[in-house]
Amino acid sequence: MPRAGQRRRRTSSHRAEELASGRRRAAAAKGVLAACGASAFVVAMVFARHSYAGHPKEPVSALAASPRFVRIVRRNLLQAGVVAPAEAPPGAATAVS
């Protein structure tokens, strides 16, 4: 049994086994990381295609008020005098010199 602070000497075959095991774990971790990255990319791509406003999923409908609402608003504004025919600008005046 080795004393405190001393290491047991490892054989070269044992060291080679540890290195091979570490390489296998590293390769597995790289594979898992690549799979997670690829799946995150695919999910983001699907989400972007689904929610992108430039590609409507339904036919476009006009954004207009109902004719009844427009008629009522016009009538109310005309009664209040808010909407009136446009007035002509004042005529050109020349100054007396």
ABEGO torsion letter per residue (X at the ends): XBBBGBBBBBBAAAAAAAAAAAAAAAAAAAAAAAAAAAAAAAAAAAAAAAABAABBABBBBBBBBBAAAAAAAAAAAAAAGABBBBBBBBBBBBBBX
